């Protein structure tokens, strides 16, 4: 279920969640292990698919926006939200910690001394309710508080030796509605190298002083520890007498370590900006910058000095940029790039050399441009080709690795430069180059982008480089990401700048039906009815502007793998705007009406966006038909669902939602009578950037109890990522039929990375195909029986997709009135 918060900052944080989950895969895997399952244990039946591989689908894309996963949502909120604050905060010296941690350096009532607390008006000190001494910290929230949560936090340098770090402290609560707890996170060049919090053991309600503890293994790459307390929802939280311990002893007494300095520590030349200022670009400059961007990316992943991490490659770009910009023609610019490339040093002959193997090759690298003498000139072309031919077979890359088991790229050392001052033409160009080249070499779906990717680079050089404000830069980066047509990718954390903007929206959900935006459901029924809007209304105008014109202007900023997913995103946000009264033109029963609905704040967790039946997770629609919706499913109950459906003629599995838990094997293996392949992946090759290879198919193996009746699987545009993967698995049953409309077409584990300006995005990191190598990305899951809702059906409260599924599994002998009775979704 999609959840959006009241304030812009909270919406930004929520938008950032998919990136967080992808970044924290290992940590969440460890959490899963603590709950009783080894995330890296291999399956005994096929020896191929790990539990960790299953679990990764639980981390994809909309997973973080679904209410059934509130525990994980809160985990992400408590961590991602603080990244910028703790990055820029003054670090507390470990020796001075005791007085800070017990709040006894406080001089007067007010904000806690030595701490960062947000939002304002929710963080205090208390001299009346304390655990020890004279002071305690207090977080206090009510329905009027800004944001959805409050934090109190500090940061220290991780310059100590040890194996385990622990945050211990006393908490007291009063009427906490959702969650109170401690949290801790280790950061290095990449954020969230390790984290822990109390999201899986939240403190709620009213409790007396109790000591709690959270622990982390000391990550070798961590350089900063952030820690503190968190309050989500309403209520009061007191915190006192905290301790930071390393291997059970106070951190101040731990032995110090001198971390080896990286190239980022040694090269600080452009920490305060690139120094590149531009007000205009000529066609010659744009052409030369396009060539530079391709050469820069090629060298990043191929030249041994760069791929070993010996150079700060971002800053090397800024060193060559002024000369390239000053070049009067292509030949001069190419000569500059040749000198730059040669200065990197000779490339030793490879022993052995990497080879693009033809067996199981799914996609070969696009390196033909290296031979384009007209583009590069003979000497630069020869130089780059020599680098390519002598690439070693060791597969080591400084800027990424391939994740163990899952095999998607894990991007490293991609700095976010969160303190960047705008405009900065150099760093803005770096953002374009970074995203473009990651797609060029590491996207498993590069061949189906559907764009001339080289031309996209050239088009966006002036658009991104010449953006004068941070918001303008964000919008242009969004527009660039849209052109990748990867439904997982977006400028997560920055969607507040995407049009239409505003903190409020109509208290209804909108869905495009029959190519028109239709009121599908009420978010706040009372406010919706008072607004004059009714389910089934077609929105034709917003604030005096035709919707068709608005959509045309919004569409370039909405990512999606296909049109269904793009329009889903627009439908979710299209009524957003300034709080208060607005105007809308609607079409109802063939009549055009003008209404004055109010845009209102949407309460946390109330914006449902599933199309399944309200009510129980499992039920019998009749003695012959069982129904199971995956939005609230529990994998531990898989056996129970099948046993409860035993004796029915058909099982309806509704995946017009996002599964609350990973069900591919827990349920899928109860739907097949023999070992059945259902998916295969393509993965990249570190030795051959841009090459992708086929993996072996993965299978379902029968596991009792088995369901032997007919199966109908319901899907539509909200079925994305894990929903699509789950559909592929269940579809492997010979008794299954998929009913509905095309899904979002975004599948595969996500690979996140930072962009300059403190921005975040992801790409789909592995290719997902049917066993016969038929693609799913951009296409989605194409139903066997296509049926879409109608405006009339929505107005009448019918679920036409479910109705058709019932016809498919029960046959024509069942009367139509019985079908509609079983499928009745809701009454207006």
Secondary structure, DSSP 4 states (H G I P E B T S, - for coil): -----SSHHHHHHHHTHHHHHHHTHHHHHHHHHHTT--TTPBPTTTSS-BHHHHHHGGGSGGGGG-GGGHHHHHHHHHHHTTHHHHHHSPPPPGGGHHHHHTTTT--SSSSPTT-EEESTTSEEEESSS-SSSS-EEEEEE-TTSSSSEEEEEEEEE--B--SEEEEEEEEEEEEEEEEEEEEEEEESSSS-SEEEESGGG-EEEEEEEEEEEEEEEPPTT--EEEEEEEEESSEEEEEEEEEEEETTEEGGGSPB--PPP-HHHH--TTTT------S---HHHHHHHHHHHHHHHHHHHH-HHHHTT-S-HHHHHHHHHHHHHH-SSHHHHHHHHHHHHHTT-PPPPPSSBP---STTEEE----GGGG-HHHH-HHHHHHHHHHHHT-BTT---SSEEEPTTT--EEE-S----TTPPSP-HHHHHHHHHHHHHHHHHH-TTGGGS-S-HHHHHHHHHHHHHT--SHHHHHHHHHHHHHTTT-TT---BT-GGGSSSP-SBB-SEEEEEETTEEEEEEESSHHHHHHTT--TTPEEEEETTEEHHHHHHHHGGG---SSHHHHHHHHHHHTT-BSSEE--EEEEETTEEEEE-PEEBPPPTT------S-SS-SEEEEETTEEEEEGGG--GGGHHHHHHHHTT-SEEEEE-SS--SS--TTTTGGGS-SS-EEEEEEEEE-TTSTT-EEEPPPEEE---SSPP-SEEEEEE-TT--THHHHHHHHHHTSTTEEEEES------S-EEEEEETTTEEEEEE-SEEE-TT--B-TTT----SEE----HHHHHTT--HHHHHHHHHHH-TTS-HHHHHHHH-----
